[in-house]
Amino acid sequence: MSANQVTLSRRVPRLALVAFSVAVVLGGANFVAVRLSNQELAPFWGAGLRFGLAAMLFVVIALVLRLPWPRGPLLALTAVYGALAFAIPYALMYWALTQATAGTATVVMAGVPLVTLLLAVIQGLERFSMRAVAGSVLAVGGVAWMVLGSQGIGAPVGSVLAMLGATLVIGQSIILGKRLSANHPAMTNAVAMAFAAPLLIALSAVAGEAWVLPGQLDVVVALVYLVTLGSVGLFVLVLLVVRTWTSSASSYMFVLFPVVTLGLAAWLIDEPVTLPAVLGSMLVMGGVWFGALSGTKPAATNN
């Protein structure tokens, strides 16, 4: 990467900053919605149902917009993106959460920016940046303080390894998403989710889960949110951010998700807000600012 490309990567269009901010809010709300969904839907079935319905919506959007369907190597690459972004990490995370706490999972997920940076450097896509490493470490420390301040990690080794695997796969999916970001996000997600949903449903069948539709009003509302804003809205925004930002900087939304989740959980389901959570949130935001936002110059965009 040339010096001019590095400078350009630090000039973030305002549209990307807005998309990043909205994606953080939607992604953070997803955790609360998934918690509500899990009250009635089995985890793998709920995830497969969510992405299957979202894929249908994306297909409708693609048909209305008359978007060209990917073929050949592009189709194969998009299918791989579906496996890395949706099928594999959700399978690993849902399995891990049968044995580990959500707090432990959040701490591991906070390592996505650092993992993404290291993968991008290994693949020659980005230069090694001490600023990004320092920001990632600060953000991970903030999340650890936020969710583990009053509880121990105490998770089985297998579940921790599964969550680390999910983090690694998500990091690679962000890098792959940048390669696909030149394509229309509706078409990319239509194909990717249509590939991932059957894999999750097949896993549900192997696990012997019951396939039922939600009947409780709050679960129905949660599922509708997860399909529309939590999937269609969120993953379009993710690809828009990745299109104009570096892969490692884009991944910082993962460490901001818990901050949003904390506030929404306190508001919607009366979960208490603790001092470690508040202090940890400040560290997370400081790490994201230092590692991803400081030094950037919002650039005008023709979009």
C-alpha positions in Angstrom: 0.0 0.0 0.0 1.4 3.4 -1.0 1.7 6.5 1.1 -1.1 8.0 -0.9 -3.4 5.0 -0.2 -2.6 5.2 3.5 -3.5 8.9 3.5 -6.7 8.2 1.6 -7.7 5.4 4.0 -7.5 7.9 6.9 -9.9 10.3 5.0 -13.3 8.9 6.0 -16.3 10.2 4.1 -19.1 11.5 6.4 -21.4 8.9 4.9 -19.2 6.1 6.2 -19.1 7.7 9.7 -22.9 7.9 9.7 -23.2 4.3 8.5 -20.7 3.2 11.1 -22.7 4.9 13.9 -26.0 3.5 12.8 -24.6 0.0 12.4 -23.2 0.2 16.0 -26.7 1.0 17.3 -28.4 -1.7 15.2 -25.8 -4.3 16.1 -25.9 -3.5 19.8 -29.7 -3.8 19.8 -29.4 -7.2 18.2 -28.1 -8.7 21.4 -31.2 -7.7 23.3 -33.4 -8.9 20.4 -31.7 -12.3 20.3 -32.1 -12.7 24.0 -35.8 -12.2 23.6 -35.9 -14.5 20.5 -34.2 -17.3 22.5 -37.1 -17.3 25.0 -39.2 -19.3 22.4 -37.0 -20.2 19.5 -34.1 -22.8 19.7 -30.8 -21.0 19.0 -29.7 -22.6 15.7 -33.3 -22.6 14.4 -33.8 -19.0 15.4 -30.6 -18.0 13.6 -31.4 -20.0 10.5 -35.0 -18.6 10.4 -33.7 -15.1 10.8 -31.2 -15.3 8.0 -33.5 -17.2 5.7 -36.2 -14.5 6.0 -33.6 -11.8 5.6 -32.3 -13.5 2.5 -35.8 -13.5 1.0 -36.1 -9.7 1.6 -32.7 -9.1 0.0 -33.7 -11.2 -3.0 -36.9 -9.1 -3.4 -34.8 -5.9 -3.2 -32.3 -7.2 -5.8 -35.2 -8.1 -8.2 -36.8 -4.7 -7.7 -33.5 -3.0 -8.4 -32.8 -5.4 -11.3 -29.3 -6.1 -10.0 -27.1 -8.5 -11.9 -26.7 -11.9 -10.2 -23.1 -12.9 -9.4 -21.7 -15.7 -11.5 -18.6 -17.9 -11.6 -15.8 -16.9 -9.2 -17.8 -14.0 -7.9 -20.7 -16.3 -6.9 -18.3 -18.7 -5.2 -16.6 -15.9 -3.4 -19.9 -14.5 -2.2 -20.9 -18.0 -0.9 -17.7 -18.2 1.0 -18.5 -14.8 2.5 -21.9 -16.1 3.6 -20.2 -19.0 5.4 -17.6 -16.8 7.1 -19.9 -13.9 8.0 -23.0 -15.8 9.0 -23.0 -19.6 9.1 -19.7 -20.5 10.8 -19.4 -17.7 13.5 -23.1 -18.0 14.5 -22.8 -21.8 14.8 -19.6 -21.4 17.0 -21.0 -18.6 19.1 -24.4 -20.2 19.8 -22.7 -23.5 20.7 -20.2 -21.7 23.0 -23.0 -19.8 24.7 -24.5 -23.0 25.9 -21.5 -23.3 28.2 -20.2 -19.8 28.7 -21.7 -16.5 29.8 -22.6 -13.7 27.4 -20.0 -11.6 29.2 -17.2 -14.0 28.4 -18.4 -14.0 24.7 -18.4 -10.2 24.6 -14.8 -10.0 25.8 -13.7 -12.5 23.2 -15.6 -10.7 20.5 -14.0 -7.4 21.4 -10.8 -8.9 20.0 -12.2 -8.7 16.4 -10.4 -5.4 15.5 -7.0 -6.7 16.6 -7.6 -10.1 14.8 -8.7 -8.2 11.7 -5.7 -6.0 11.7 -3.3 -8.9 12.1 -5.0 -10.9 9.3 -4.9 -7.9 7.0 -1.2 -7.3 7.7 -0.4 -11.0 7.1 -2.3 -10.9 3.8 -0.5 -7.7 2.8 -3.7 -5.6 2.7 -2.7 -3.1 5.5 0.4 -1.8 7.2 1.1 -2.8 10.8 -0.1 0.1 13.0 0.8 0.6 16.6 -2.1 3.1 16.9 -4.5 0.4 15.8 -3.0 -2.2 18.2 -3.0 0.2 21.1 -6.6 1.2 20.4 -7.6 -2.5 20.1 -5.9 -3.4 23.4 -7.6 -0.4 25.2 -11.0 -1.3 23.8 -10.6 -5.0 24.8 -9.6 -3.9 28.3 -12.6 -1.7 28.5 -15.0 -4.5 27.5 -13.3 -6.9 30.0 -13.7 -4.3 32.8 -17.3 -3.6 31.7 -18.6 -7.2 31.7 -16.2 -9.0 34.0 -15.8 -6.4 36.8 -18.2 -8.4 39.0 -17.9 -11.9 37.6 -15.2 -14.4 36.8 -14.5 -15.7 33.3 -14.9 -19.4 34.4 -15.7 -20.8 31.0 -14.8 -24.3 29.7 -11.8 -24.4 27.4 -13.8 -25.8 24.5 -16.3 -22.8 24.6 -13.4 -20.3 24.8 -11.7 -21.9 21.8 -15.0 -21.9 19.9 -15.4 -18.2 20.6 -11.8 -17.5 19.5 -12.6 -19.4 16.3 -15.7 -17.2 15.7 -13.6 -14.1 16.2 -11.0 -15.3 13.7 -13.7 -16.1 11.1 -15.4 -12.8 11.6 -12.2 -10.9 11.1 -11.6 -12.8 7.8 -15.1 -12.1 6.7 -14.6 -8.4 7.2 -11.5 -8.6 4.9 -13.4 -10.6 2.4 -16.3 -8.2 2.6 -14.0 -5.4 1.5 -13.2 -7.4 -1.7 -17.0 -7.7 -2.4 -17.9 -4.2 -1.3 -17.7 -2.9 -4.9 -20.8 -5.0 -5.6 -24.3 -3.9 -4.5 -24.7 -4.8 -0.8 -28.3 -6.1 -1.4 -27.1 -8.7 -3.9 -24.0 -9.7 -1.8 -26.2 -10.3 1.3 -29.0 -12.0 -0.7 -26.6 -14.6 -2.0 -24.5 -14.9 1.3 -27.5 -15.3 3.6 -29.2 -17.6 1.2 -26.1 -19.8 1.4 -25.7 -19.5 5.2 -29.3 -20.1 6.3 -29.6 -23.7 5.1 -26.3 -24.5 6.8 -27.7 -23.2 10.1 -31.0 -25.0 9.7 -29.1 -28.2 8.8 -27.2 -27.8 12.0 -30.4 -27.3 13.9 -31.7 -30.5 12.4 -28.6 -32.4 13.5 -29.0 -30.9 17.0 -32.6 -32.1 17.1 -34.1 -28.7 17.8 -37.8 -28.1 17.5 -38.8 -26.0 14.5 -41.6 -23.8 15.7 -42.8 -20.3 14.8 -43.0 -17.6 17.5 -46.3 -17.1 19.3 -45.4 -14.6 22.0 -45.7 -11.0 20.9 -42.3 -9.9 22.3 -40.6 -12.7 20.4 -42.5 -11.9 17.2 -41.4 -8.3 17.5 -37.8 -9.3 18.2 -37.7 -11.6 15.2 -39.2 -9.0 12.9 -36.5 -6.6 14.2 -33.7 -9.1 13.7 -34.8 -9.9 10.1 -35.3 -6.2 9.0 -33.2 -3.7 10.8 -30.9 -6.3 12.6 -30.0 -8.1 9.3 -31.1 -6.2 6.2 -30.3 -2.8 7.6 -27.2 -3.8 9.6 -25.4 -5.8 7.0 -26.0 -3.3 4.2 -24.4 -0.7 6.5 -21.5 -3.0 7.3 -20.6 -3.4 3.6 -21.0 0.4 3.0 -18.5 1.1 5.9 -16.0 -1.6 4.6 -16.2 -0.1 1.1 -14.8 3.2 2.2 -12.8 2.3 5.4 -10.0 0.0 6.1 -11.0 -3.5 7.3 -9.4 -3.1 10.7 -11.0 0.2 11.4 -14.4 -1.0 10.3 -14.2 -3.9 12.7 -14.2 -1.5 15.7 -18.0 -1.6 15.6 -17.8 -5.0 17.3 -16.3 -3.4 20.5 -19.0 -0.7 20.5 -21.8 -3.2 20.4 -21.7 -4.0 24.1 -21.9 -0.3 25.0 -25.1 0.0 23.1 -26.4 -3.3 24.4 -25.8 -2.1 28.0 -27.9 1.0 27.6 -30.7 -0.7 25.8 -30.8 -3.6 28.2 -31.1 -1.2 31.1 -33.9 0.7 29.3 -35.9 -2.2 27.8 -35.4 -5.1 30.2 -34.4 -3.3 33.4 -30.9 -4.7 33.6 -28.8 -2.7 36.2 -26.0 -0.4 35.1 -22.9 -0.9 37.2 -19.9 1.4 37.8 -17.5 -1.1 36.1 -19.9 -1.0 33.1 -19.8 2.8 32.9 -16.0 2.9 33.3 -15.5 0.1 30.8 -17.7 1.9 28.3 -15.5 5.0 28.5 -12.4 2.9 27.9 -14.0 1.2 24.9 -15.0 4.5 23.3 -11.5 5.9 24.0 -9.9 2.8 22.3 -12.2 3.1 19.3 -11.4 6.9 19.0 -7.7 6.3 19.3 -7.4 3.3 17.1 -10.0 4.1 14.4 -11.2 7.7 14.4 -8.4 10.0 15.7 -6.5 11.5 12.8 -9.2 10.8 10.3 -10.5 13.7 8.1 -14.1 13.4 6.9 -14.0 13.7 3.2 -16.7 14.8 0.8 -18.4 12.0 -1.1 -20.2 12.0 -4.4 -22.6 9.3 -3.3 
